[in-house]
């Protein structure tokens, strides 16, 4: 994996999400919201990987759009976990900034790919 790529960043983000899930379940005894953020947060990178094996540019774009949606959903869960005191502001800021960076990269990829299909 090349350093700084959306694939690498989403993989590293997924690692943080898994660690957050462990913290939420083991330390905070929170099992519902933690499962939601685990699913959406790890799905971002999974869909990016799948997109790279797309059968066409349209298939690639579809998978990248799914990744973008999962990223947006993950931001929601981060905000909710913070607002309900399951995460400190420091924890929230750290993981949210990573999520926003990935979201910006995905938005750019989706826009560029969409434009190339016109």
DRENLO-374889 format. One line per field, with one value per residue: residue number from 1; z, x, y of N, C-alpha, C, O in turn. Coordinates in nm, 4 decimals, decimal comma, padded with zeros to 6 digits, m for minus. Each point is the difference from the previous one (the first is absolute). Example, Ala and Ser with C-alpha at 12.3 -4.5 7.8 and 13.67 -1.06 7.14 Angstrom:
BEGIN
n = 1	2
n.zz = 00,7800	m00,1385
n.xx = 01,3190	m00,1386
n.yy = m00,5690	00,1069
ca.zz = 00,0000	00,0060
ca.xx = m00,0890	00,0820
ca.yy = 00,1190	00,1190
c.zz = 00,0000	00,0730
c.xx = 00,0900	m00,0770
c.yy = 00,1200	00,1090
o.zz = 00,0665	00,0169
o.xx = 00,1036	00,0509
o.yy = m00,0019	00,1108
***
This chain:
BEGIN
n = 1	2	3	4	5	6	7	8	9	10	11	12	13	14	15	16	17	18	19	20	21	22	23	24	25	26	27	28	29	30	31	32	33	34	35	36	37	38	39	40	41	42	43	44	45	46	47	48	49	50	51	52	53	54	55	56	57	58	59	60	61	62	63	64	65	66	67	68	69	70	71	72	73	74	75	76	77	78	79	80	81	82	83	84	85	86	87	88	89	90	91	92	93	94	95	96	97	98	99	100	101	102	103	104	105	106	107	108	109	110	111	112	113	114	115	116	117	118
n.zz = 00,0000	m00,1710	00,0230	00,1895	m00,0221	m00,1873	m00,1750	m00,0856	m00,1388	m00,2093	m00,1270	m00,0902	m00,1892	m00,1906	m00,0817	m00,1229	m00,2168	m00,1306	m00,0754	m00,1871	m00,1966	m00,0820	m00,1130	m00,2149	m00,1424	m00,0822	m00,1472	m00,2201	m00,0644	m00,1439	00,0222	00,1015	00,1688	00,1976	00,0754	00,1198	00,2095	00,1495	00,0598	00,1337	00,2221	00,0735	00,0566	00,1678	00,1934	00,1557	00,0922	00,1795	00,1962	00,1278	00,1260	00,1805	00,1227	00,0443	00,0102	00,1634	m00,1916	m00,1685	m00,1081	m00,1622	m00,1998	m00,1325	m00,1063	m00,1948	m00,1736	m00,0940	m00,1457	m00,2076	m00,1336	m00,1027	m00,1881	m00,1860	m00,1134	m00,1366	m00,1962	m00,1517	m00,1176	m00,1796	m00,1893	m00,1360	m00,1350	m00,1854	m00,1817	m00,0879	m00,0859	m00,2145	m00,0677	00,0140	00,1321	00,1973	00,1602	00,1269	00,1624	00,1841	00,1485	00,1570	00,1535	00,1591	00,1783	00,1569	00,1464	00,1645	00,1862	00,1358	00,1475	00,1893	00,1662	00,1163	00,1676	00,1965	00,1387	00,1254	00,1870	00,1852	00,1153	00,1401	00,1766	00,0771
n.xx = 00,0836	m00,1201	00,2153	m00,1199	00,0647	m00,1161	00,1215	00,1694	m00,0427	m00,0505	00,1826	00,1201	m00,0936	00,0417	00,2002	00,0182	m00,0476	00,1576	00,1603	m00,0524	00,0209	00,2080	00,0865	m00,0552	00,1118	00,2011	00,0464	m00,0415	00,1302	00,1565	m00,2209	m00,1057	00,0056	00,0292	m00,1937	m00,1276	00,0575	m00,0761	m00,2147	m00,1027	00,0255	m00,1225	m00,2001	00,0419	00,0990	m00,1518	m00,1122	00,1051	m00,0045	m00,1822	00,0008	00,1257	m00,1718	00,0025	m00,2206	m00,0582	00,0123	m00,1141	00,1001	00,1488	m00,0799	m00,0590	00,1633	00,0625	m00,1315	00,0421	00,1697	m00,0447	m00,1026	00,1278	00,0911	m00,1239	m00,0150	00,1682	m00,0098	m00,1319	00,0774	00,1195	m00,0989	m00,0722	00,1470	00,0381	m00,1307	00,0762	00,1359	m00,0609	m00,0642	00,2155	00,0061	00,0931	m00,1213	m00,1417	00,0769	00,0505	m00,1484	m00,0595	00,1552	00,0191	m00,1359	00,0461	00,1568	m00,0588	m00,0876	00,1498	00,1060	m00,1039	00,0040	00,1906	00,0336	m00,1038	00,0862	00,1800	m00,0348	m00,0704	00,1520	00,1093	m00,1382	00,0913
n.yy = m00,1187	00,0780	00,0598	m00,0273	m00,2124	00,0428	m00,0668	00,1215	00,1718	m00,0615	m00,0302	00,1679	00,0772	m00,1108	00,0563	00,1871	m00,0311	m00,0895	00,1379	00,1142	m00,1056	m00,0206	00,1746	00,0299	m00,1305	00,0533	00,1636	00,0076	m00,1724	00,0724	m00,0383	00,1676	00,1483	m00,1010	m00,0836	00,1425	00,0617	m00,1479	m00,0042	00,1494	m00,0166	m00,1730	00,0816	00,1423	m00,0565	m00,0520	00,1709	00,0825	m00,1086	00,0238	00,1872	m00,0385	m00,0751	00,2197	m00,0470	00,1437	00,1209	m00,0964	m00,1687	00,0491	00,0663	m00,1684	m00,1107	00,0908	m00,0528	m00,1981	m00,0183	00,0713	m00,1463	m00,1520	00,0801	00,0046	m00,1922	m00,0506	00,1093	m00,0983	m00,1755	00,0613	00,0683	m00,1611	m00,1001	00,1186	m00,0078	m00,1912	00,1581	m00,0233	00,2074	m00,0619	00,1814	m00,0441	m00,1018	00,1178	00,1331	m00,1169	m00,0776	00,1490	00,0461	m00,1562	00,0066	00,1528	m00,0641	m00,1407	00,0891	00,0972	m00,1321	m00,0634	00,1506	00,0144	m00,1444	00,0341	00,1518	m00,0452	m00,1202	00,1046	00,1176	m00,1359	00,0159	00,1904
ca.zz = 00,0000	m00,0045	00,1125	m00,0277	m00,0893	00,0687	00,0430	00,1223	00,1050	00,0444	00,0760	00,1316	00,0670	00,0442	00,1201	00,1093	00,0272	00,0732	00,1357	00,0656	00,0301	00,1173	00,1135	00,0326	00,0550	00,1203	00,1046	00,0164	m00,0035	m00,0996	m00,0990	m00,1162	m00,0830	m00,0349	m00,1136	m00,1164	m00,0489	m00,0491	m00,1342	m00,0997	m00,0040	m00,0692	m00,1343	m00,0893	m00,0665	m00,0703	m00,1283	m00,0820	m00,0548	m00,0992	m00,1161	m00,0796	m00,0858	m00,0760	m00,1363	m00,0896	00,0728	00,0665	00,1173	00,0895	00,0538	00,0918	00,1252	00,0660	00,0573	00,1209	00,0999	00,0423	00,0860	00,1258	00,0682	00,0541	00,1113	00,1091	00,0649	00,0847	00,1206	00,0808	00,0648	00,0974	00,1121	00,0752	00,0627	00,1074	00,0963	m00,0127	m00,0469	00,0406	m00,1140	m00,0585	m00,0805	m00,1133	m00,0934	m00,0666	m00,0978	m00,0925	m00,0996	m00,0960	m00,0786	m00,0905	m00,1030	m00,0929	m00,0692	m00,1022	m00,1063	m00,0721	m00,0747	m00,1168	m00,0895	m00,0580	m00,0937	m00,1153	m00,0755	m00,0601	m00,1103	m00,1095	m00,0626	m00,0763
ca.xx = m00,0836	00,0751	m00,0281	m00,0846	m00,1119	m00,1281	m00,0021	00,0798	m00,0643	m00,1211	00,0434	00,0433	m00,1214	m00,0703	00,0702	m00,0449	m00,1408	m00,0011	00,0473	m00,1084	m00,1026	00,0463	m00,0100	m00,1413	m00,0625	00,0683	00,0091	m00,1253	m00,1097	m00,0952	m00,0004	m00,0848	00,0633	00,1344	m00,0139	m00,0330	00,1206	00,0902	m00,0447	00,0170	00,1389	00,0852	m00,0550	00,0584	00,1161	m00,0398	m00,0572	00,1087	00,0718	m00,0866	m00,0059	00,1215	m00,0192	m00,1222	m00,0050	m00,0070	00,0077	m00,1293	00,0038	00,0935	m00,0690	m00,1037	00,0641	00,0554	m00,1156	m00,0387	00,1011	m00,0289	m00,1195	00,0414	00,0803	m00,0968	m00,0676	00,0963	00,0067	m00,1195	00,0185	00,1033	m00,0652	m00,0963	00,0751	00,0555	m00,1100	m00,0565	00,1089	00,0740	00,1332	00,0418	00,0185	00,1300	m00,0193	m00,0850	00,0730	00,1024	m00,0567	m00,0829	00,0859	00,0373	m00,1199	m00,0224	00,1044	m00,0377	m00,1201	00,0437	00,0664	m00,1029	m00,0797	00,0805	00,0051	m00,1339	m00,0237	00,0885	m00,0460	m00,1294	00,0280	00,0624	m00,1011	m00,0940
ca.yy = 00,1187	00,1254	00,0903	00,1149	m00,0284	m00,0186	m00,1404	m00,0096	00,0788	m00,0690	m00,1175	00,0490	00,0451	m00,1212	m00,0470	00,0868	m00,0334	m00,1273	00,0304	00,0732	m00,1004	m00,0751	00,0916	00,0233	m00,1203	m00,0469	00,1024	00,0740	m00,0974	00,0488	m00,1070	00,0265	00,1029	m00,0466	m00,0921	00,0825	00,0681	m00,1050	m00,0395	00,1062	00,0446	m00,0971	m00,0176	00,1008	m00,0599	m00,1221	00,0403	00,0562	m00,1155	m00,0625	00,0901	m00,0152	m00,1169	00,0262	m00,0522	00,1143	00,1266	00,0187	m00,0878	00,0678	00,1165	m00,0480	m00,0433	00,1182	00,0698	m00,0741	00,0363	00,1365	m00,0068	m00,0634	00,1006	00,0957	m00,0686	m00,0129	00,1315	00,0097	m00,0824	00,0659	00,1148	m00,0510	m00,0577	00,1112	00,0742	m00,0824	m00,0180	m00,1256	00,0382	00,1337	00,0900	m00,0323	m00,1213	00,0377	00,0856	m00,0789	m00,0937	00,0759	00,0651	m00,1047	m00,0306	00,1135	m00,0056	m00,1072	00,0483	00,0964	m00,0757	m00,0751	00,0970	00,0363	m00,1179	m00,0169	00,1111	m00,0179	m00,1177	00,0375	00,0911	m00,0744	m00,0859	00,0850
c.zz = 00,0000	00,1167	m00,0460	m00,0946	00,0814	00,0512	00,1318	00,1160	00,0530	00,0797	00,1410	00,0819	00,0548	00,1258	00,1201	00,0402	00,0794	00,1445	00,0786	00,0407	00,1252	00,1269	00,0434	00,0639	00,1318	00,1144	00,0309	00,0045	m00,0927	m00,1181	m00,1263	m00,0935	m00,0461	m00,1205	m00,1286	m00,0574	m00,0506	m00,1433	m00,1030	m00,0154	m00,0709	m00,1432	m00,1009	m00,0807	m00,0778	m00,1384	m00,0918	m00,0638	m00,1093	m00,1274	m00,0900	m00,0905	m00,0851	m00,1433	m00,1035	00,0835	00,0778	00,1281	00,1066	00,0695	00,1010	00,1345	00,0763	00,0621	00,1268	00,1123	00,0565	00,0932	00,1364	00,0842	00,0666	00,1189	00,1211	00,0742	00,0955	00,1305	00,0918	00,0779	00,1093	00,1218	00,0861	00,0772	00,1173	00,1009	m00,0011	m00,0482	00,0553	m00,1250	m00,0702	m00,0891	m00,1261	m00,1037	m00,0807	m00,1117	m00,1033	m00,1068	m00,1054	m00,0937	m00,1027	m00,1117	m00,1057	m00,0816	m00,1127	m00,1171	m00,0850	m00,0846	m00,1281	m00,1021	m00,0703	m00,1036	m00,1268	m00,0876	m00,0691	m00,1217	m00,1205	m00,0727	m00,0849	m00,1435
c.xx = 00,0875	m00,0421	m00,0888	m00,1157	m00,1276	m00,0106	00,0759	m00,0685	m00,1258	00,0343	00,0428	m00,1185	m00,0777	00,0661	m00,0430	m00,1438	m00,0096	00,0458	m00,1045	m00,1112	00,0382	m00,0122	m00,1454	m00,0655	00,0641	m00,0036	m00,1341	m00,1233	m00,1129	00,0051	m00,0803	00,0658	00,1384	m00,0033	m00,0278	00,1261	00,1035	m00,0361	00,0287	00,1470	00,0945	m00,0470	00,0603	00,1140	m00,0343	m00,0565	00,1037	00,0797	m00,0808	m00,0059	00,1208	m00,0043	m00,1256	00,0093	m00,0033	00,0167	m00,1286	m00,0069	00,0924	m00,0686	m00,1074	00,0593	00,0593	m00,1120	m00,0485	00,0981	m00,0265	m00,1218	00,0344	00,0814	m00,0913	m00,0746	00,0928	00,0154	m00,1183	00,0191	00,1058	m00,0615	m00,0963	00,0700	00,0616	m00,1094	m00,0616	00,1070	00,0659	00,1429	00,0315	00,0104	00,1314	m00,0092	m00,0791	00,0795	00,1028	m00,0590	m00,0859	00,0853	00,0470	m00,1166	m00,0267	00,1039	m00,0333	m00,1218	00,0365	00,0664	m00,1028	m00,0876	00,0718	00,0040	m00,1340	m00,0267	00,0826	m00,0473	m00,1323	00,0212	00,0580	m00,1001	m00,0992	00,0422
c.yy = 00,1242	00,0885	00,1153	m00,0256	m00,0199	m00,1442	m00,0157	00,0728	m00,0702	m00,1262	00,0408	00,0507	m00,1198	m00,0577	00,0825	m00,0310	m00,1300	00,0221	00,0785	m00,0955	m00,0800	00,0839	00,0177	m00,1226	m00,0434	00,1012	00,0664	m00,0903	00,0463	m00,0964	00,0294	00,1017	m00,0447	m00,0942	00,0776	00,0660	m00,1014	m00,0373	00,1089	00,0402	m00,0951	m00,0250	00,0980	m00,0628	m00,1253	00,0347	00,0642	m00,1131	m00,0677	00,0839	m00,0186	m00,1231	00,0148	m00,0476	00,1108	00,1271	00,0248	m00,0838	00,0600	00,1175	m00,0408	m00,0382	00,1183	00,0845	m00,0685	00,0323	00,1385	00,0033	m00,0601	00,0976	00,1037	m00,0608	m00,0101	00,1321	00,0187	m00,0768	00,0606	00,1156	m00,0463	m00,0595	00,1097	00,0739	m00,0763	m00,0433	m00,1384	00,0244	00,1385	00,0872	m00,0280	m00,1238	00,0328	00,0784	m00,0780	m00,0870	00,0730	00,0685	m00,1008	m00,0308	00,1102	00,0018	m00,1058	00,0432	00,0972	m00,0721	m00,0744	00,0927	00,0396	m00,1142	m00,0171	00,1085	m00,0174	m00,1161	00,0300	00,0882	m00,0745	m00,0908	00,0802	00,0143
o.zz = 00,0811	00,0354	m00,1064	m00,0278	00,1198	00,1034	00,0932	00,1114	00,1203	00,0923	00,0984	00,1220	00,1120	00,0890	00,1068	00,1181	00,0940	00,0932	00,1198	00,1096	00,0883	00,1036	00,1188	00,0932	00,0918	00,1152	00,1162	00,0319	00,0311	m00,0582	m00,1003	m00,1172	m00,1120	m00,0836	m00,1073	m00,1208	m00,0911	m00,0854	m00,1042	m00,1114	m00,0634	m00,0836	m00,1197	m00,1231	m00,1053	m00,0986	m00,1221	m00,1181	m00,1039	m00,1104	m00,1221	m00,0934	m00,0547	m00,0618	m00,1181	00,1230	00,1101	00,1022	00,1186	00,1217	00,1039	00,1044	00,1229	00,1068	00,0955	00,1140	00,1207	00,1006	00,1031	00,1226	00,1146	00,1009	00,1134	00,1226	00,1095	00,1078	00,1222	00,1203	00,1083	00,1132	00,1223	00,1171	00,0885	00,0801	00,1010	00,0121	00,0153	m00,1121	m00,1224	m00,1109	m00,1099	m00,1188	m00,1195	m00,1139	m00,1158	m00,1163	m00,1179	m00,1208	m00,1152	m00,1145	m00,1198	m00,1203	m00,1092	m00,1161	m00,1228	m00,1123	m00,1062	m00,1201	m00,1209	m00,1078	m00,1105	m00,1226	m00,1155	m00,1035	m00,1145	m00,1123	m00,0703	m00,0777
o.xx = 00,0917	m00,1177	00,0207	m00,0778	00,0042	m00,0618	m00,0493	m00,0071	m00,0260	m00,0729	m00,0393	m00,0032	m00,0508	m00,0690	m00,0261	m00,0346	m00,0789	m00,0575	m00,0174	m00,0547	m00,0830	m00,0455	m00,0316	m00,0793	m00,0699	m00,0233	m00,0337	m00,1100	m00,1180	00,1064	00,0184	00,0237	00,0414	00,0903	00,0487	00,0232	00,0772	00,0878	00,0598	00,0465	00,0961	00,0762	00,0042	m00,0014	00,0583	00,0306	m00,0084	00,0340	00,0538	m00,0028	m00,0114	00,0791	m00,0511	00,1064	00,0260	00,0010	00,0023	m00,0502	m00,0330	00,0101	m00,0145	m00,0535	m00,0060	00,0178	m00,0395	m00,0410	00,0105	00,0005	m00,0470	m00,0107	00,0227	m00,0225	m00,0435	00,0109	00,0155	m00,0288	m00,0142	00,0222	m00,0039	m00,0420	00,0064	00,0184	m00,0607	m00,0213	00,0550	00,0868	m00,0887	00,0013	00,0082	00,0533	00,0356	m00,0046	00,0171	00,0468	m00,0062	m00,0400	00,0097	00,0179	m00,0325	m00,0328	00,0145	m00,0071	m00,0563	m00,0235	00,0078	m00,0369	m00,0616	m00,0143	m00,0048	m00,0519	m00,0523	m00,0025	m00,0198	m00,0634	m00,0288	00,0253	m00,0828	m00,0673
o.yy = 00,0124	00,0070	00,0583	00,0913	m00,0279	m00,0253	m00,0635	m00,0519	00,0013	m00,0363	m00,0625	m00,0162	00,0045	m00,0498	m00,0553	00,0023	m00,0094	m00,0563	m00,0222	00,0117	m00,0220	m00,0485	m00,0071	00,0134	m00,0427	m00,0367	00,0228	00,0448	m00,0158	m00,0209	m00,0690	m00,0294	00,0300	00,0020	m00,0358	m00,0026	00,0300	m00,0128	m00,0266	00,0240	00,0436	m00,0486	m00,0283	00,0017	m00,0257	m00,0670	m00,0135	00,0061	m00,0381	m00,0543	00,0108	m00,0132	m00,0978	00,0028	m00,0230	m00,0054	00,0551	00,0466	00,0008	00,0157	00,0645	00,0371	00,0041	00,0585	00,0668	00,0215	00,0216	00,0709	00,0483	00,0010	00,0389	00,0669	00,0202	00,0015	00,0539	00,0520	m00,0047	00,0138	00,0583	00,0239	m00,0126	00,0333	00,0603	m00,0910	m00,0440	m00,0864	00,0840	m00,0508	00,0098	m00,0016	m00,0426	m00,0318	00,0242	00,0024	m00,0414	00,0054	00,0340	m00,0152	m00,0286	00,0312	00,0245	m00,0249	m00,0073	00,0335	00,0001	m00,0343	00,0089	00,0231	m00,0230	m00,0290	00,0145	00,0103	m00,0375	m00,0203	00,0348	m00,0436	m00,0579	00,0676
***
